[in-house]
Amino acid sequence: MLFDTVMGEANAMGPKQFHDLVMSFPETEAGTSYGHPSYKSFGKFLTRLRTEDDSVVLGCVPLDEREMLCEADPETFHVTDHYRNYPYVLARLKRLDAKTLSGYLTRQWRHNAPKKWLKAWEEGAPLPPVAAKAPKPKRTTGSRKPR
């Protein structure tokens, strides 16, 4: 256990290292998700740093894998009721190293990437433009059609 603690401290990530790593993924930008600062790739949620517990939200983690992670290393991996029914796991930033975090973020980033774009990127071919998503129209009261 002492070895893990020392290694955890030596490789501990801080918010700046987290930001720099996340922003190293192509087509990634800072944004908001449900009113919280987050990062998006290709206009879709990639991750965010939860200020309430300094944990990173990691997606594309199947529920059985999440259960195993939380059981094997509860000091690093955990879940809240909010994420319980979704394929996400939370990981305490200070317990992550760049290689581990990059691996988890890569899953979500690849999931977000359009297939045509991802194929071109993997082949080293010219990258097609990423279509900007049009903002969703806001519903206002009274905008419903009468029945």
N, C-alpha and C positions, 0 to 999 in steps of 0.2 A: 504494500500500500504506500509506503514512503516513496518508493520509486515513482509510482503513478503521480503522487502529489508533486514531487519535484519536477517531473516531466511536464505535468499539466501547467505548472507555473512558468517553466522555461519556454514553453510553446504557446502560452496564453495569448489569445488575440484580444485586441482592444477595438473600440469602435472605428478608429481610423484604418486599421488593417482590414477590418471587416468591410468597410466602405470601399477601400481600394481593390480588394479581391472581387467584390460583387461587380464593381464598375469595369473590371477587366473583361467581362463577358461582352461579346459584340451585341449591338442593338439593345443595350441596357441603359435605363435612365432612372433617376430618382423621381419619385412621385408620391402619391398617397393612395391608401387603400382603407376604405371605411373610416376616413378621417385621421389615419395614422400615417406617419412617414413610412414609405416602403420603397421597394425597388421593383421595376417592371422590365421585362424583356419582351420585345415584340408587342408591347401594349398590354401584356398580361402579367399578373402577379408573379414575382419571382421569389421574394423574401422580404422580411422586415426584422428589425431589431426591436424586441419588446422592451420598453423602458421599465415596465413594472417588475421585471425579473431578469433583465439583461440576458434574455434568451433569443436565439435566432429561430425564426419559423422556417422549417424545412418541409417542402412538399414532395410529392411523388414517393412517399414512403408507405408501402402497403401496411395495413393494420397488423398483420402477423409479424412483420419485421419490426414495426414500432414497439410492439409488446416485448419482443426479444431484446431490443435496445434498452428499453426502460428497465427491464428486469436485470440485464447484465451490467448496466452502468447508470444507476439512478442518479448519481451525482452530476452526470452530464445530460442525459436524456430524460424528458418528462413530457406530460401532456396535461392540458387543462380540459375542463368540461366543454369549453367552446370548440375544441378540435377533436373531441373524442370520437365522433362518427365520420371523420374525414381522414384522408391519407396524408396527415401531417404529423410531424414530431417537433418538439421544442428542444433546443440544445443550448445549454449555458455557454455563452461566448467565451468566458475565461477558461473553459475546459476544452475548447476546440483548437486544433492546429489547422494551418492553411490547407494542407493536403486533404484532410478529412472533410472540411467545410467545402472545398472546391468540388469534391466528389459528389456530395449531396446537391449542391447548387447546379452542377452539370445536368443532373437528372431533370430538374424542373426546367432549366434553360432549354434543353433539347425537346422537352415536352411542349414548350411554348413556341419553338421555332417552326415556321411553315416548312413543310416537307421539301418543297422545291428549293427553298433558301438553304436548308440544312444540307441537302444533297450537293448543291453547288459549293458550299463552304468546305465540306469534307473532300471534294474532288479538287479543290484549289481553283475552281472555275470562277469567272466573274459572277459576283453576287447580284441576284435580281433585286430590284428595289422592294422595300417592305412597304406595303400599302398602309397608309395612315387610316386608323379607324375613325369613322365619323362619330362624334359624340352622340350619345343616346338622347333622344328628345325628352325634355322634362314634361311630366304630366302636370297639368294644372287642374284645379277643381273646375268643374263645369265643361271640361273638354271631352267628356264622354258623349257618345251619340245617344240620343234618346231611344228608348226601346219601342 
